[in-house]
Amino acid sequence: MAPLDLTSSSVTQTFQPNGTATRIDGVIGGQPGTVFTTTFGDTIGSAAGQSAVAQTGVAITNAAAPVRVQLSNPLLVGQTTTQQVINGTPFQVTVTGTNPSTFQPLAIPIGDRGVCGSAGVSGVLGSGGALPAGCQNNANVANVAVGGAFTLVNTNTPQTILTATTDIYQVTGTPVVRIGTAHPLGRIGALQDLDRLTDRILGEASDPGFFDIGDRPWTVFAEAYGGYGFLNANPGQYVPGARSDFGGVTGGVAGAPLPGLMLGWIADVSRVDMSTNDSFAPESSRLDLMKTGPFGSYRLGDFTVALLGVVGRGDNSTRNGSQEVGGVASASYGLTTATGGGQFSFDLKRLIGTSITPQFGYQYARVENEGFTETGNPLALQGFSGSAQRQRMWLGAVWRDEYEVWNFRVEPRVYVRAMNIWGDTDASMNAIFATVPGAGQVNLAGPQTEGWAAQWGIRVRVPLVAGVIQVSYDGQAGAGYNSQVFAARARFSF
């Protein structure tokens, strides 16, 4: 009897690890999707992993700009496994055998019986018709008669299966605070400094007492002032609140060349410190300012018109950031300032018997900054030169009187008024990241200082033989800003 010919095929699989990779996804808290993804062939704790984490942090910061984010540590969120199958060169294995049973035929079933991986194998059918260990039959069920023989030709294909594992980490940037607020704060501080100077000079020039110089047509004066204020935060834009501390000295000279006409010149030196109340990445601005210009007033009966024009120059030194966000960035650059305004007053004393003076005023102010480049932080900003301008209008009244106290004449003045501010009230400006210029422009904005506000103040004067000494207090609430100002002034006529 001729041997039964059978054919089959098999696969020899060898599994090998193919290394571990790591993927890092960068996301911004509260926003859908991934803003950055990087994959590298090492663990998260390796040098490559540290570099990738830093790269992810930079990408998140750029994507979140102009809001500064707090970066989380990498968090393992998943793992994926991939396999690569590499087929080798197939080879044939021939298996021969017989059925030794003298009782019944045995069947060679279909199905995997292992891998027939060694050439020259021979043997007999065992219990259940199993082929010799490591072989399989892909054809139909074949019966081998009692005493019959078979020949199995097995084609074997070796396969190498490479298994790779990728750990997936996530770095989350939680929005905390707007970046670069120190620079708009400098603009706001310079504008508010012009406001304070305008209020003091126009207030003095509009006062009828300023003209009571008798036969002394010239007046010199000096004033020292200081105070503090608070700017409101804007949480919706991640703009922090800020504190303002300021002080300075004003001096001037004035003369009365004609009846009712007063002309003068003032000079002012001041310092303004602005600092945010954010602890994660605090920012600050220090302004050193000098201003000078003419002022004057004209009184006709109970009507008075006062005017002021001032220009100035200053320096702004800023700091922003902390070690937690990679370091403190600093910059220093110049500013120019200018303002002009006027106030119209009408004394009602002859009409109502009490010295109440309604007042209406207007002021325009402008600040121009030079360009700057921060240093000290991987995300240092490079800002462009630009300007911010705003306008104010107010309506109010002054009450004044005089009393005899210990042989001195004491003249109190109290005023209240409503004020409206409009224009570039958040002093926003544009910048780029100095080390990542391709990231696009970043909008820098400060606290909002627009709208209506209330102002009030009190002055107490004591006339001397040839002059006046005065102490004063001024307050403001509204338009995103609350402040207190204290001053002392001496004026002498000759």
VMD Tcl script that draws the C-alpha trace (Angstrom):
set ca {
  {0.00 0.00 0.00}
  {1.36 3.40 -1.01}
  {2.01 5.88 1.78}
  {-0.62 8.53 2.34}
  {0.73 11.90 1.23}
  {-0.20 14.90 3.37}
  {0.76 18.58 3.23}
  {0.65 21.21 5.97}
  {2.05 24.58 6.95}
  {3.08 26.08 10.25}
  {4.45 29.24 11.78}
  {7.24 29.42 14.30}
  {6.75 32.55 16.46}
  {9.45 34.12 18.56}
  {8.43 37.02 20.84}
  {10.95 39.73 21.63}
  {10.56 43.01 23.56}
  {11.09 46.09 21.41}
  {11.85 48.66 24.10}
  {9.73 51.14 26.05}
  {8.65 54.52 24.65}
  {7.01 57.47 26.40}
  {4.42 59.91 25.08}
  {3.64 63.22 26.78}
  {0.42 65.10 26.04}
  {0.12 68.76 27.04}
  {-3.32 70.13 27.88}
  {-4.73 73.37 29.29}
  {-7.14 73.00 32.18}
  {-10.72 73.77 31.21}
  {-10.04 73.55 27.47}
  {-10.76 70.58 25.20}
  {-8.10 68.77 23.22}
  {-4.35 68.49 23.37}
  {-2.13 71.48 22.59}
  {1.13 69.53 22.27}
  {2.32 65.90 21.97}
  {5.82 64.46 21.93}
  {7.09 60.85 21.94}
  {10.60 59.65 22.76}
  {12.25 56.27 23.22}
  {13.07 56.37 26.91}
  {11.49 56.53 30.35}
  {9.93 59.63 31.89}
  {12.74 59.93 34.42}
  {15.54 59.95 31.85}
  {17.35 63.00 30.55}
  {15.27 62.77 27.39}
  {12.15 62.65 29.56}
  {13.13 65.76 31.50}
  {13.82 67.59 28.25}
  {10.45 66.52 26.83}
  {8.62 67.66 29.97}
  {10.30 71.07 29.71}
  {9.44 71.26 26.00}
  {5.82 70.44 26.80}
  {5.71 73.17 29.46}
  {6.96 75.76 26.98}
  {4.37 74.69 24.42}
  {1.54 74.88 26.98}
  {2.70 78.32 28.12}
  {2.80 79.58 24.54}
  {-0.65 78.17 23.80}
  {-2.15 79.65 26.98}
  {-0.66 83.12 26.47}
  {-1.42 85.78 27.54}
  {-2.39 83.81 30.66}
  {0.36 82.28 32.76}
  {-0.26 78.65 33.75}
  {0.80 76.47 36.66}
  {2.23 73.24 35.24}
  {1.48 69.90 36.88}
  {3.94 67.06 37.26}
  {3.66 64.39 34.52}
  {0.79 62.03 35.36}
  {0.61 58.48 33.92}
  {-2.81 58.22 32.28}
  {-2.47 55.15 30.03}
  {-0.34 52.59 28.24}
  {-0.44 51.16 24.73}
  {1.18 48.03 23.25}
  {2.14 47.66 19.59}
  {3.48 44.59 17.75}
  {5.61 44.36 14.66}
  {5.66 41.01 12.80}
  {8.79 40.12 10.82}
  {8.50 37.00 8.59}
  {11.60 34.92 8.00}
  {12.39 32.55 5.07}
  {10.00 29.52 4.99}
  {11.50 26.02 5.02}
  {10.04 22.51 4.59}
  {9.97 19.67 7.10}
  {9.10 16.11 6.01}
  {7.54 13.74 8.54}
  {6.99 10.04 7.82}
  {5.21 7.45 9.95}
  {2.97 4.34 10.13}
  {-0.14 3.22 11.95}
  {0.96 0.29 14.08}
  {-2.47 -0.63 15.35}
  {-3.83 -3.99 14.28}
  {-7.36 -3.20 15.36}
  {-8.65 -0.01 13.65}
  {-7.62 2.83 11.36}
  {-6.54 6.12 13.00}
  {-7.37 9.63 11.79}
  {-5.02 12.60 11.38}
  {-7.30 15.49 12.38}
  {-7.28 19.05 11.08}
  {-5.87 21.60 13.47}
  {-2.84 23.01 15.16}
  {-0.66 20.39 16.77}
  {2.18 22.70 17.48}
  {5.06 23.88 15.39}
  {6.86 21.38 13.23}
  {10.17 23.09 13.42}
  {12.79 20.35 12.99}
  {13.64 18.63 9.73}
  {13.92 14.86 9.39}
  {11.31 13.99 12.00}
  {9.72 10.54 11.75}
  {7.50 8.51 14.00}
  {4.25 6.60 14.41}
  {0.72 7.78 14.99}
  {-0.08 7.78 18.66}
  {-3.32 7.68 20.60}
  {-6.00 9.79 18.97}
  {-4.25 9.97 15.65}
  {-1.85 12.70 16.78}
  {1.01 13.59 14.52}
  {4.47 13.51 15.96}
  {4.93 16.36 18.42}
  {5.29 19.74 16.78}
  {3.46 19.11 13.50}
  {0.04 20.08 12.17}
  {-2.23 19.00 9.30}
  {-3.98 21.70 7.30}
  {-5.79 19.37 4.89}
  {-8.96 17.34 5.39}
  {-9.20 14.60 7.98}
  {-7.08 11.77 6.73}
  {-7.47 8.12 7.76}
  {-4.39 6.00 7.89}
  {-5.32 2.34 7.61}
  {-4.02 -0.28 9.98}
  {-0.45 -0.85 9.07}
  {-0.62 2.04 6.61}
  {2.09 4.61 6.15}
  {1.99 8.38 5.65}
  {4.25 11.17 4.53}
  {3.66 14.74 5.79}
  {5.41 17.65 4.12}
  {5.20 20.70 6.44}
  {6.14 24.20 5.26}
  {7.30 26.23 8.27}
  {7.55 30.04 8.33}
  {9.56 31.54 11.19}
  {8.17 34.80 12.58}
  {9.73 37.31 14.96}
  {7.16 39.40 16.84}
  {8.53 42.63 18.34}
  {6.39 43.98 21.18}
  {6.74 47.68 22.16}
  {5.11 49.43 25.13}
  {4.35 53.17 25.23}
  {3.61 54.89 28.54}
  {1.28 57.88 28.14}
  {1.76 60.85 30.48}
  {-0.19 64.09 30.71}
  {1.07 67.52 31.76}
  {-1.72 70.00 32.60}
  {-1.36 73.76 32.61}
  {-3.87 75.38 34.97}
  {-4.54 79.06 34.07}
  {-3.59 81.29 37.00}
  {-2.71 84.85 36.09}
  {-2.12 87.06 33.07}
  {1.50 87.45 32.04}
  {3.35 90.75 31.74}
  {0.92 92.86 33.78}
  {3.83 94.92 35.13}
  {4.16 96.80 31.84}
  {0.55 98.04 31.57}
  {0.75 98.80 35.30}
  {3.59 101.19 34.52}
  {1.41 103.00 32.01}
  {-1.51 103.14 34.45}
  {0.76 104.42 37.21}
  {2.08 107.20 34.97}
  {-1.45 108.23 33.94}
  {-2.64 108.31 37.54}
  {0.41 110.36 38.48}
  {-0.63 112.94 35.87}
  {-4.17 112.87 37.30}
  {-2.96 113.66 40.81}
  {-0.78 116.54 39.61}
  {-3.63 117.96 37.53}
  {-6.07 117.78 40.43}
  {-3.73 119.60 42.81}
  {-2.63 122.37 40.43}
  {-6.06 123.08 38.92}
  {-7.58 122.98 42.39}
  {-5.16 125.62 43.64}
  {-5.36 127.77 40.52}
  {-9.17 127.78 40.68}
  {-9.31 128.86 44.33}
  {-10.13 132.56 44.79}
  {-7.73 132.58 47.73}
  {-4.84 132.09 45.36}
  {-5.39 135.64 44.11}
  {-5.38 137.24 47.55}
  {-1.76 138.32 47.33}
  {-2.23 142.00 48.02}
  {0.78 144.02 47.00}
  {2.94 140.90 46.55}
  {2.55 139.88 42.89}
  {4.82 136.82 42.99}
  {4.32 133.50 44.74}
  {6.57 130.48 45.19}
  {5.27 127.22 46.57}
  {6.43 123.71 47.42}
  {4.45 120.61 48.29}
  {5.33 117.14 49.52}
  {2.75 114.41 48.98}
  {2.30 110.67 49.24}
  {-0.32 107.99 49.39}
  {-1.48 104.59 48.30}
  {-4.20 102.95 46.27}
  {-5.64 99.63 45.14}
  {-6.62 98.53 41.64}
  {-9.35 95.93 41.28}
  {-8.67 92.51 39.78}
  {-10.40 91.25 36.65}
  {-10.77 87.49 37.30}
  {-12.50 86.84 33.98}
  {-9.32 87.93 32.17}
  {-6.96 86.53 34.85}
  {-5.74 90.08 35.54}
  {-4.64 90.38 39.19}
  {-5.37 93.26 41.48}
  {-2.54 95.60 42.41}
  {-1.37 98.05 45.03}
  {0.01 101.48 44.25}
  {2.35 103.42 46.55}
  {3.43 106.88 45.47}
  {5.04 110.07 46.64}
  {6.80 113.14 45.38}
  {7.59 116.82 45.58}
  {6.08 119.67 43.56}
  {7.46 123.18 43.32}
  {6.48 126.22 41.34}
  {6.32 129.94 40.89}
  {3.36 132.11 39.92}
  {2.78 135.77 39.26}
  {-0.12 138.16 38.65}
  {0.90 140.40 35.73}
  {-2.63 141.78 35.34}
  {-5.67 142.01 37.59}
  {-7.47 138.67 37.63}
  {-4.73 136.93 35.62}
  {-2.32 134.46 37.21}
  {0.46 132.66 35.31}
  {2.88 130.12 36.69}
  {5.26 127.25 36.10}
  {5.51 124.00 38.01}
  {8.02 121.16 38.29}
  {7.29 117.80 39.87}
  {9.40 114.77 40.79}
  {7.63 111.57 41.83}
  {8.02 107.84 42.35}
  {5.23 105.33 41.80}
  {5.50 101.68 42.87}
  {2.91 99.26 41.47}
  {2.78 95.61 42.53}
  {0.30 92.82 41.87}
  {-1.20 90.79 44.70}
  {-0.60 87.43 42.98}
  {1.76 85.09 44.87}
  {2.28 82.57 42.05}
  {4.05 84.98 39.70}
  {4.14 88.46 41.29}
  {4.84 91.46 39.08}
  {5.91 95.00 39.86}
  {6.63 98.32 38.21}
  {8.71 101.18 39.63}
  {8.34 104.57 37.96}
  {10.65 107.53 38.48}
  {9.03 110.54 36.84}
  {9.82 114.20 36.23}
  {7.24 116.65 34.89}
  {7.15 120.35 34.18}
  {4.96 122.88 32.44}
  {2.92 126.08 32.63}
  {-0.36 126.69 34.38}
  {-2.57 129.69 34.87}
  {-6.01 131.00 35.63}
  {-8.19 133.98 34.92}
  {-10.89 135.28 37.21}
  {-13.67 137.58 36.10}
  {-16.03 138.35 38.93}
  {-17.26 135.05 40.30}
  {-16.07 133.05 37.29}
  {-12.66 131.38 37.15}
  {-11.01 129.40 34.36}
  {-7.83 127.45 35.16}
  {-5.58 125.71 32.61}
  {-2.62 123.37 32.82}
  {-0.15 121.83 30.35}
  {2.60 119.44 31.46}
  {5.17 117.21 29.75}
  {7.48 114.74 31.42}
  {10.03 112.00 31.18}
  {10.60 108.92 33.29}
  {11.94 105.40 33.66}
  {10.00 102.21 34.29}
  {11.73 99.24 35.94}
  {9.70 96.04 35.90}
  {9.96 92.59 37.43}
  {7.69 89.63 36.80}
  {7.67 85.94 37.59}
  {9.12 83.72 40.30}
  {11.38 80.69 40.64}
  {8.28 78.53 40.34}
  {7.75 79.75 36.76}
  {11.40 79.57 35.74}
  {12.85 82.77 37.17}
  {12.22 86.48 37.54}
  {12.29 88.53 34.34}
  {13.26 92.19 34.51}
  {13.40 95.15 32.17}
  {14.01 98.88 32.26}
  {12.93 101.44 29.68}
  {11.93 105.05 29.24}
  {8.56 106.78 29.24}
  {7.36 110.18 28.08}
  {4.22 111.74 29.50}
  {1.99 114.67 28.62}
  {-1.27 116.07 29.89}
  {-3.45 119.08 29.44}
  {-6.67 120.14 31.07}
  {-8.85 122.89 32.36}
  {-11.43 123.66 35.01}
  {-14.31 126.13 35.07}
  {-15.57 127.41 38.45}
  {-18.36 129.71 39.60}
  {-18.49 131.05 43.16}
  {-22.07 131.22 44.49}
  {-21.29 133.18 47.66}
  {-22.84 136.44 46.48}
  {-25.95 134.59 45.37}
  {-26.62 132.30 48.33}
  {-24.46 133.78 51.08}
  {-22.31 130.64 51.42}
  {-19.09 130.04 49.53}
  {-20.00 127.01 47.44}
  {-18.24 126.78 44.09}
  {-19.51 124.37 41.41}
  {-16.72 123.11 39.15}
  {-16.53 121.39 35.79}
  {-13.26 120.03 34.43}
  {-11.67 118.03 31.63}
  {-8.25 116.41 31.21}
  {-6.44 114.55 28.44}
  {-3.36 112.45 29.29}
  {-0.96 110.38 27.22}
  {1.94 108.04 28.04}
  {4.41 106.68 25.48}
  {6.78 103.83 26.30}
  {9.94 102.69 24.59}
  {10.42 99.10 23.46}
  {11.97 96.65 25.90}
  {13.42 93.15 26.20}
  {13.22 91.27 29.47}
  {16.02 89.05 30.79}
  {16.15 86.38 33.48}
  {13.39 83.99 32.44}
  {13.08 81.44 29.58}
  {9.78 83.10 28.68}
  {11.04 86.68 28.84}
  {8.96 89.20 26.91}
  {10.01 91.57 24.17}
  {7.67 94.56 24.04}
  {7.07 97.16 21.37}
  {7.05 100.91 21.74}
  {3.56 102.35 21.96}
  {1.23 104.66 23.78}
  {-1.83 104.77 26.00}
  {-4.16 107.72 26.29}
  {-7.24 108.45 28.28}
  {-9.57 111.27 29.18}
  {-11.34 112.43 32.34}
  {-14.29 114.68 32.96}
  {-15.64 115.74 36.34}
  {-18.39 117.75 37.93}
  {-18.44 118.77 41.57}
  {-18.44 121.56 44.11}
  {-16.16 123.09 46.74}
  {-17.27 124.52 50.07}
  {-14.97 126.90 51.90}
  {-15.10 129.04 55.00}
  {-12.78 130.65 57.55}
  {-12.53 130.63 61.35}
  {-10.41 132.27 64.02}
  {-8.48 129.69 66.07}
  {-5.92 130.86 68.65}
  {-5.37 134.14 66.85}
  {-4.90 132.34 63.55}
  {-7.25 132.38 60.62}
  {-8.06 128.81 59.59}
  {-9.59 128.24 56.15}
  {-11.10 124.78 55.53}
  {-12.06 123.63 52.03}
  {-14.11 120.51 51.33}
  {-14.95 119.20 47.89}
  {-16.87 116.31 46.36}
  {-17.27 115.44 42.73}
  {-18.24 112.75 40.25}
  {-15.69 111.76 37.64}
  {-15.81 109.69 34.47}
  {-12.76 108.07 32.82}
  {-12.55 106.64 29.31}
  {-9.91 105.69 26.75}
  {-7.10 103.10 27.01}
  {-8.15 102.35 30.54}
  {-6.40 98.97 30.87}
  {-3.26 100.37 29.16}
  {-2.93 97.18 27.08}
  {0.09 96.64 24.85}
  {1.57 93.93 22.62}
  {4.70 91.83 23.09}
  {6.25 88.56 21.96}
  {8.27 85.91 23.76}
  {11.87 86.96 23.17}
  {13.12 83.36 22.93}
  {10.12 82.08 20.93}
  {9.33 84.87 18.44}
  {7.37 82.48 16.23}
  {4.76 81.98 18.96}
  {2.97 85.16 17.88}
  {2.00 88.31 19.72}
  {0.94 88.34 23.35}
  {-1.52 90.95 24.58}
  {-0.53 92.45 27.93}
  {-3.29 94.14 29.91}
  {-3.62 95.72 33.32}
  {-6.53 96.24 35.69}
  {-9.48 98.09 34.19}
  {-9.78 101.72 35.34}
  {-12.75 103.07 33.40}
  {-16.17 104.37 34.28}
  {-17.54 106.54 37.05}
  {-15.85 107.32 40.33}
  {-16.40 109.54 43.35}
  {-13.71 111.92 44.57}
  {-13.58 113.93 47.76}
  {-11.08 115.88 49.78}
  {-10.38 118.40 52.48}
  {-7.81 121.19 52.75}
  {-7.00 123.20 55.83}
  {-5.12 126.46 55.25}
  {-3.53 128.82 57.70}
  {-2.58 132.21 56.18}
  {0.67 133.76 57.33}
  {2.03 137.27 56.95}
  {3.41 136.58 53.48}
  {2.11 133.15 52.62}
  {0.00 130.13 53.45}
  {0.64 126.68 54.91}
  {-1.77 123.90 54.04}
  {-2.40 120.23 54.74}
  {-4.75 118.16 52.60}
  {-6.34 114.77 52.09}
  {-7.91 113.41 48.88}
  {-9.77 110.17 48.28}
  {-11.24 108.28 45.36}
  {-13.49 105.25 45.03}
  {-14.70 103.77 41.76}
  {-13.53 103.22 38.19}
  {-11.62 100.17 39.42}
  {-9.42 102.18 41.79}
  {-9.47 103.32 45.41}
  {-6.86 105.75 46.70}
  {-5.83 107.98 49.59}
  {-3.51 110.98 49.12}
  {-1.94 113.15 51.83}
  {-0.02 116.38 51.24}
  {1.52 119.39 52.95}
  {2.17 122.67 51.14}
  {3.83 125.99 51.88}
  {3.35 129.11 49.75}
  {5.12 132.44 50.08}
  {4.43 135.70 48.28}
  {6.79 138.55 47.58}
}
mol new
graphics top color blue
foreach p $ca { graphics top sphere $p radius 0.5 }
foreach p [lrange $ca 0 end-1] q [lrange $ca 1 end] { graphics top cylinder $p $q radius 0.2 }
display resetview
